[in-house]
Amino acid sequence: MASVPRSREISGPPSGTRVQALAEVPRLGGLYLRGAAGSARSRLPGGRRGVGGRPALPSVAYRASGVRADVAHLTAYQHLLHETGADALPSGYLHVLAFPVATAVMVRDDFPLPLLGMVHVANAASLLRPVSVGDELEVTAWTQDLRPHRRGSQLDVVAEVAVDGEVAWRGVSTYLAKHAAGSAPGDGDRADRSPDAEVGASTGDRGFQGSTSGAAPYLGEGSDVVGSRDGSGEVPSSEPAGSVVWKLPAGVGREYGAVSGDRNPIHMSALSAKAFGFPRAIAHGMYTAARALADVGPRRGQTYDWTVEFAKPVLLPGTVTVEIAEPQRGSFEYTARHPRSGKTHLTGSVTRI
């Protein structure tokens, strides 16, 4: 994985971007309806061709001020994600707060790609200074770097959270729109039509097979212990385990949807997921990523970089084995796999800043 995540390489909207203030944080329900209508229009002849017939992202950033975390909402998030109960906002929760503003950019009439069918392939976020539940936040979001991909087009959706005028958190979500922007499917894409290939399309299709550093598994708290750092089988009670097993119930998609506002039908029930080609409901990618972040635990420090690349989605109900390694002090790598097939669901890293 790259030593410097995208969330540290970017600083503010691209040159020429106009910042537009929002009166309030938009509701995701209305945004999804607008996105569905825009997706239908984009499939009509002449729909969403961009500037001069070429796709172009809107040169607009949305900004919402006076945003505050709700204590009850934060508590519900912490319970669901197995995060430590504290006033400090974890990076996954800041993603949830920023997500509606980012989605509002993607449902604009001049956004060139259909919202429905876009695949979240990777995420990078940097918590640059601690953010507390009592802080007043300013959320800014925009899109950038529309680029070709062998399966269509990719772009980055960037969100920043500022406190007292200083950027405290930045998240970069990379999305794939399959066969958009004029690219055409080829024979090599047939495998992507299988119901469980929601992603399998992260840049380069890298299959992470665990830590390549030879590091012993990271040991932490609150998890089922599979091994210990010294091979003795004894782990201090204050340290977390290097291998965690998640038992995810069928309704966890609805639970995370209630907390995050992301009620995409593929996560809600087996019936609604089947309408989109999945045999059962699938877990939200950001739920699994944030759950892995929580499993790293307090050793990530107060400020940290967090990355994830998504592979095969997690079908619900389901069991996931998560391995966490610490190749060097303060730097962690995690891999989530299917316990029987060994297929990778996601990989990522957490690095203390």
FENFENHU-V236853 format. One record per backbone hydrogen bond with DSSP energy under -0.5 kcal/mol. NH is the residue of the N-H (numbers start at 1). CO is the residue of the C=O. If there is no record, write none. Layout:
nh:NH co:CO
nh:NH co:CO
This chain:
nh:5 co:3
nh:8 co:5
nh:9 co:5
nh:10 co:6
nh:17 co:14
nh:18 co:59
nh:20 co:18
nh:20 co:61
nh:21 co:19
nh:22 co:63
nh:31 co:27
nh:32 co:28
nh:33 co:29
nh:34 co:30
nh:35 co:31
nh:36 co:32
nh:37 co:33
nh:38 co:34
nh:39 co:35
nh:40 co:36
nh:41 co:37
nh:42 co:38
nh:43 co:39
nh:43 co:40
nh:44 co:41
nh:47 co:44
nh:49 co:46
nh:51 co:54
nh:53 co:50
nh:54 co:51
nh:60 co:58
nh:61 co:18
nh:62 co:141
nh:63 co:20
nh:64 co:139
nh:65 co:22
nh:67 co:137
nh:74 co:70
nh:75 co:71
nh:76 co:72
nh:77 co:73
nh:78 co:74
nh:79 co:75
nh:80 co:76
nh:81 co:77
nh:82 co:78
nh:83 co:78
nh:86 co:84
nh:89 co:131
nh:90 co:88
nh:93 co:90
nh:94 co:90
nh:95 co:91
nh:96 co:92
nh:97 co:93
nh:98 co:94
nh:99 co:95
nh:100 co:96
nh:102 co:98
nh:103 co:99
nh:104 co:100
nh:105 co:101
nh:106 co:102
nh:107 co:103
nh:108 co:105
nh:111 co:108
nh:112 co:110
nh:118 co:115
nh:119 co:176
nh:121 co:119
nh:121 co:174
nh:122 co:174
nh:123 co:308
nh:124 co:172
nh:125 co:306
nh:126 co:170
nh:127 co:304
nh:128 co:126
nh:128 co:168
nh:129 co:168
nh:133 co:87
nh:135 co:132
nh:137 co:67
nh:137 co:135
nh:138 co:162
nh:139 co:64
nh:140 co:138
nh:140 co:160
nh:141 co:62
nh:142 co:158
nh:144 co:156
nh:147 co:154
nh:149 co:152
nh:152 co:149
nh:153 co:177
nh:154 co:147
nh:155 co:175
nh:156 co:144
nh:157 co:173
nh:158 co:142
nh:158 co:156
nh:159 co:171
nh:160 co:140
nh:161 co:169
nh:162 co:138
nh:163 co:166
nh:164 co:136
nh:166 co:163
nh:168 co:161
nh:169 co:161
nh:170 co:126
nh:171 co:159
nh:172 co:124
nh:173 co:157
nh:174 co:122
nh:174 co:172
nh:175 co:155
nh:175 co:173
nh:176 co:119
nh:177 co:153
nh:178 co:176
nh:179 co:151
nh:180 co:177
nh:183 co:180
nh:189 co:186
nh:190 co:187
nh:192 co:189
nh:193 co:190
nh:194 co:191
nh:197 co:194
nh:198 co:196
nh:205 co:202
nh:206 co:203
nh:208 co:206
nh:218 co:324
nh:220 co:218
nh:220 co:239
nh:221 co:240
nh:231 co:228
nh:235 co:233
nh:239 co:236
nh:240 co:219
nh:240 co:220
nh:241 co:219
nh:242 co:227
nh:244 co:322
nh:246 co:244
nh:246 co:320
nh:248 co:246
nh:248 co:318
nh:249 co:247
nh:252 co:249
nh:253 co:250
nh:255 co:251
nh:256 co:252
nh:257 co:253
nh:258 co:254
nh:259 co:255
nh:260 co:256
nh:261 co:257
nh:263 co:261
nh:267 co:264
nh:268 co:264
nh:268 co:265
nh:269 co:265
nh:273 co:269
nh:274 co:270
nh:275 co:271
nh:276 co:273
nh:277 co:274
nh:278 co:273
nh:282 co:266
nh:283 co:314
nh:288 co:284
nh:289 co:285
nh:290 co:286
nh:291 co:287
nh:292 co:288
nh:293 co:289
nh:294 co:290
nh:295 co:291
nh:296 co:292
nh:297 co:293
nh:299 co:296
nh:300 co:297
nh:301 co:298
nh:304 co:127
nh:305 co:351
nh:306 co:125
nh:307 co:349
nh:308 co:123
nh:309 co:347
nh:310 co:121
nh:311 co:345
nh:312 co:344
nh:313 co:196
nh:315 co:313
nh:316 co:281
nh:317 co:248
nh:318 co:248
nh:320 co:246
nh:321 co:337
nh:322 co:244
nh:322 co:320
nh:323 co:321
nh:323 co:335
nh:324 co:242
nh:325 co:333
nh:326 co:216
nh:327 co:325
nh:328 co:331
nh:331 co:328
nh:332 co:350
nh:333 co:325
nh:334 co:348
nh:335 co:323
nh:336 co:346
nh:337 co:321
nh:338 co:343
nh:339 co:319
nh:342 co:338
nh:345 co:336
nh:346 co:336
nh:347 co:309
nh:348 co:334
nh:349 co:307
nh:350 co:332
nh:351 co:305
nh:352 co:330
nh:353 co:303
